[in-house]
């Protein structure tokens, strides 16, 4: 599975961005998907995950109610809508895929995108 993220950029605090991750190479609907992020000098951390059907989602406490993960299997794409962004949300955002179930653990994911920079100005 090849994953390509897009939609990052510079936004003011309180603003919104919508990240996309498009998959190719395998049947997208067979995979649980996750979003992770890594800020400078920090470890990569879990942000959100979604089941293969889109029926189940899970979020890190730090982003609940502000970020929404969704997917459109017909488009081979998973989205991360980010609202009310804070400076501490600034990071490189990665999407990841694993067969069947989603997970919050980095080690459980088999496929990763190259990442997309999100910068939040205060």
Secondary structure as UniProt FT lines:
FT   STRAND          2..6
FT   STRAND          9..12
FT   TURN            13..14
FT   STRAND          17..24
FT   HELIX           28..30
FT   STRAND          31..38
FT   TURN            40..41
FT   STRAND          45..50
FT   TURN            52..53
FT   STRAND          57..59
FT   TURN            61..66
FT   STRAND          67..72
FT   HELIX           73..75
FT   STRAND          77..82
FT   HELIX           87..89
FT   STRAND          91..99
FT   HELIX           106..108
FT   STRAND          111..112
FT   STRAND          116..121
//
